[in-house]
Amino acid sequence: MSSTAGGAFFMSSLCVRPSLITTENSQKMSVTTASTTVDPWLLQNVKLLGSQIGRTPLHAVTKLFSKPGVQLYAKKEWEQLSGSVKARAAYNIFKQAIEKGQLSAKTSLLDATSGNTGIAYAKIGNLLDIPVTLCLPENASKERKEILQALGANIIYTSPFEGTDGAQAVARELAAASPQKYFYADQYKNDNNWKAHYHSTAPEIKEAVPGITHFVSALGTTGTFVGTGRRLKELDPAIQLISLQPDNPLHGLEGWKHLETALVPGIYDPNVADENLEVGTEEAWEVMRAAWKYEGLKLSPSSAANLAGAIRVAGKLESGIVVTILPDNADKYSEVVSKLNIV
C-alpha cells in the first residue's frame, strides 16, 4: 500500500483540470445547490481520492498478549493516505463540503489540529488544489511541522500551554473575522467526523472480525470512538464499547483529551461507552517498547496507549475478541523513539 498511501496512484489517475474553458462552458458544467456552486473537477477527483481512504489491515496481537480463549486485534490505520486514522474524517469533511459547494480553490479550509488531522487536511488539499490553514499548538512534534510545511499548509502556531483548546479559539476567531475567506471545518463539532467511522471503520471491523465482543479506543476529537462504537452497537448490541482517556491533564498522549479538564468536543456522546478507562503516558511508553520487541510494531504513544487499554480489557476476559485502533505509527515521533531507545 506504500504507493497508494503516498498519493502516487491518485496523481496518476488524476483528472486534469482543463486550462482553457470559456466562461460560458464553465457555467454549463457547474452544478448549483443551495445557492452555492459545485466545482465538477473537484467533485470528480475527491471521489477518486476515496480509493485511498480506509480498508486498513488488522494485526493479530499474539506475542505481546496471549490468553486461551481470548483474541486481540489492532487496526493499522497508518496504512492509508496521510499515514493516520485522521484520513477518514478529513476526507469525509472535504467530500461533504465540496458536494455542498462550500470548498473550492478560492476558499481555504480552516481548522485546529494537534497534527494528524492537519496532515490529512494538507495532503488532501494539496492533491485537490484547495488551500489549507491550520491552527497548531507550537509544541507539536518537529516531524509534524515539517510534513505540514512540505505539503504547503498555512500554519498558525498557537500557545503550547493551551493545547488544541487554544488552537480552536484562534481558529474560531479567524473564521468569524473572514467568513468569505475560510471554510471552518471544526472537526470537534463536525458530524462528518464521526460519520466517517460509522460508515467505514465499523463495517470494516465487523466484516474482518464478525465475532468481535469488545471495541477499545481513545477519546480525542472522539470521532473514532463515537462513530465506530455507534455502528458496532447497531450491528451487534452485545458488543462492549470501552473508551480511553489519559490519566491526568498533563499527559504526553498527543491527540488524546482529558475530558474533565478540556473542552468537550461537540460530537462527543457520553452514552456510547459501556465503560471508561484511564491510561498513563509511562504505561504507553512501556507498550511502545514491548510492541516493537514482541510484535515488530513501531507505534506512536497514542497507538501504544490504545493497545495498553485493549490488553487490560482482554486480560480480564475468559473468552472474547477485542479490537482496538492504532491511529498512527512512530514515524512522526523521533524524540520519543530516541528517548525510549527503540531501534
KAGIPE-V691767 format. One record per residue. RES is the residue in one letter. SS is DSSP state (A for helix, B for strand, O for the rest). PHI is phi as a letter, one per 40 degrees, with the letter a starting at -180 (NA if undefined). D_CENTER is the distance of its C-alpha to the mean C-alpha in Angstrom with 2 decimals. Layout:
BEGIN
RES,SS,PHI,D_CENTER
RES,SS,PHI,D_CENTER
END
This chain:
BEGIN
M,O,NA,18.03
S,A,c,18.34
S,A,c,19.79
T,A,c,17.29
A,A,c,14.27
G,A,c,16.23
G,O,g,17.04
A,A,c,20.73
F,A,c,21.09
F,A,c,19.75
M,A,c,22.06
S,A,c,24.94
S,O,b,24.53
L,O,c,23.89
C,O,c,26.31
V,O,c,28.00
R,O,c,28.57
P,O,c,32.36
S,O,c,33.93
L,O,b,37.16
I,O,b,36.67
T,O,c,39.25
T,A,d,38.44
E,A,c,40.14
N,A,c,38.19
S,A,c,34.90
Q,A,c,35.75
K,A,c,36.68
M,A,c,33.35
S,O,c,31.34
V,B,b,30.06
T,B,b,30.48
T,B,a,28.80
A,O,f,29.16
S,O,g,30.88
T,B,b,28.11
T,B,b,28.29
V,B,c,25.82
D,O,c,25.82
P,A,c,26.63
W,A,c,25.49
L,A,c,21.98
L,A,c,21.97
Q,A,c,23.12
N,A,c,20.80
V,A,c,17.54
K,A,c,18.70
L,A,c,19.51
L,A,c,16.09
G,A,d,14.77
S,A,c,16.49
Q,A,b,13.97
I,O,b,10.93
G,O,g,10.63
R,O,f,13.87
T,O,c,12.84
P,O,c,15.72
L,B,b,16.65
H,B,b,18.47
A,B,c,21.52
V,O,c,22.14
T,O,b,25.93
K,O,b,27.18
L,O,c,25.24
F,O,b,25.85
S,O,a,28.70
K,B,a,30.53
P,O,d,32.77
G,O,g,31.50
V,B,b,27.88
Q,B,b,25.06
L,B,b,21.65
Y,B,b,18.79
A,B,b,15.41
K,B,c,12.78
K,B,c,12.08
E,O,c,8.58
W,O,c,9.56
E,O,c,12.15
Q,O,a,10.76
L,A,d,10.75
S,A,g,9.57
G,A,g,9.26
S,O,a,5.86
V,O,d,3.73
K,A,c,1.62
A,A,d,5.31
R,A,c,6.03
A,A,c,5.83
A,A,c,7.07
Y,A,c,9.56
N,A,c,10.76
I,A,c,11.36
F,A,d,13.21
K,A,c,15.06
Q,A,c,16.29
A,A,c,17.39
I,A,c,19.21
E,A,c,20.88
K,O,c,22.14
G,O,g,23.40
Q,O,c,21.40
L,O,b,20.07
S,O,a,22.35
A,O,c,23.39
K,O,c,25.26
T,O,b,22.47
S,B,c,19.84
L,B,c,16.32
L,B,b,16.04
D,B,a,13.46
A,B,c,13.02
T,B,a,10.34
S,O,c,10.59
G,O,i,9.60
N,A,c,6.35
T,A,c,5.49
G,A,c,9.20
I,A,c,9.54
A,A,c,7.76
Y,A,d,10.04
A,A,c,12.84
K,A,c,12.82
I,A,c,12.97
G,A,c,15.40
N,A,c,17.43
L,A,c,17.91
L,A,b,18.87
D,O,g,20.96
I,O,b,19.26
P,O,c,19.38
V,B,b,16.44
T,B,b,17.26
L,B,b,15.05
C,B,c,16.24
L,B,b,15.30
P,B,d,17.05
E,O,c,19.75
N,O,c,19.16
A,O,c,15.84
S,O,c,16.53
K,A,d,18.91
E,A,c,16.81
R,A,d,13.96
K,A,c,16.82
E,A,c,18.55
I,A,c,15.76
L,A,c,15.18
Q,A,c,18.96
A,A,c,19.50
L,O,c,17.32
G,O,g,19.50
A,O,c,17.33
N,B,c,19.56
I,B,b,18.56
I,B,b,20.12
Y,B,c,20.20
T,B,b,20.51
S,O,d,22.16
P,O,c,20.95
F,O,c,22.59
E,O,b,20.74
G,A,f,17.12
T,A,c,14.52
D,A,c,17.27
G,A,c,19.51
A,A,c,17.08
Q,A,c,16.66
A,A,c,20.47
V,A,c,20.97
A,A,c,18.69
R,A,c,20.64
E,A,c,23.85
L,A,c,23.10
A,A,c,22.20
A,A,c,25.37
A,A,c,27.52
S,O,b,26.59
P,O,c,25.44
Q,O,c,26.75
K,O,c,24.91
Y,B,b,21.34
F,B,b,19.00
Y,B,c,17.18
A,O,c,13.75
D,O,f,13.48
Q,O,d,9.95
Y,O,c,11.57
K,O,b,14.24
N,O,c,13.09
D,A,c,13.68
N,A,c,11.91
N,A,c,8.58
W,A,c,10.02
K,A,c,12.16
A,A,d,9.67
H,A,c,9.51
Y,A,c,13.18
H,A,c,14.23
S,A,b,12.48
T,A,c,11.04
A,A,c,14.12
P,A,c,16.71
E,A,c,15.68
I,A,c,16.17
K,A,c,19.38
E,A,c,20.75
A,A,c,20.31
V,O,b,21.47
P,O,d,23.75
G,O,c,25.18
I,O,d,22.13
T,O,b,23.47
H,B,a,20.75
F,B,b,16.96
V,B,b,15.61
S,B,a,12.26
A,B,c,11.55
L,O,b,11.40
G,O,b,9.49
T,O,c,8.80
T,O,g,9.91
G,A,c,8.21
T,A,c,7.43
F,A,c,10.95
V,A,c,12.74
G,A,c,11.94
T,A,c,12.38
G,A,c,15.23
R,A,d,17.04
R,A,c,17.31
L,A,c,18.32
K,A,c,20.90
E,A,c,22.29
L,A,c,22.64
D,O,a,24.31
P,O,d,25.25
A,O,c,26.25
I,O,c,22.77
Q,B,c,22.12
L,B,b,18.82
I,B,b,18.37
S,B,c,15.97
L,B,b,15.79
Q,B,b,16.33
P,B,c,17.76
D,O,c,21.54
N,O,a,22.34
P,O,c,21.22
L,O,c,21.87
H,O,b,19.39
G,O,b,17.80
L,O,b,14.41
E,O,d,12.10
G,O,g,9.31
W,O,c,11.54
K,O,b,13.98
H,O,c,17.63
L,O,c,18.17
E,O,c,21.94
T,O,b,22.01
A,O,b,18.99
L,O,c,18.44
V,O,c,17.27
P,O,d,14.52
G,O,c,16.38
I,O,c,14.29
Y,O,c,15.01
D,O,b,17.73
P,O,c,19.71
N,O,c,21.57
V,O,c,18.90
A,O,c,19.26
D,O,c,22.48
E,B,a,22.24
N,B,b,20.55
L,B,b,20.73
E,B,b,20.45
V,B,b,19.59
G,O,c,21.12
T,A,c,20.01
E,A,c,23.07
E,A,c,22.41
A,A,c,19.02
W,A,c,20.97
E,A,c,23.55
V,A,c,21.15
M,A,d,19.77
R,A,c,23.42
A,A,c,24.23
A,A,c,21.35
W,A,c,22.50
K,A,c,26.13
Y,A,b,26.10
E,A,b,23.20
G,O,g,22.78
L,O,b,19.09
K,O,c,18.09
L,B,b,15.23
S,O,c,13.42
P,A,d,14.75
S,A,c,11.78
S,A,c,11.92
A,A,c,15.66
A,A,c,15.64
N,A,c,13.97
L,A,c,16.63
A,A,c,19.26
G,A,c,18.73
A,A,c,18.86
I,A,c,22.01
R,A,c,23.55
V,A,c,23.10
A,A,c,24.40
G,A,c,27.27
K,O,c,28.65
L,O,c,28.92
E,O,c,32.03
S,O,a,30.29
G,B,i,26.91
I,B,b,23.70
V,B,b,20.61
V,B,b,17.09
T,B,b,14.11
I,B,b,10.60
L,B,b,10.39
P,O,d,6.88
D,O,a,8.83
N,B,c,12.56
A,A,c,15.12
D,A,d,15.51
K,A,b,14.43
Y,O,b,16.43
S,A,c,20.01
E,A,c,21.60
V,A,c,20.50
V,A,d,21.29
S,A,c,24.64
K,A,c,25.40
L,O,c,24.92
N,O,f,26.88
I,O,c,24.54
V,O,b,26.20
END
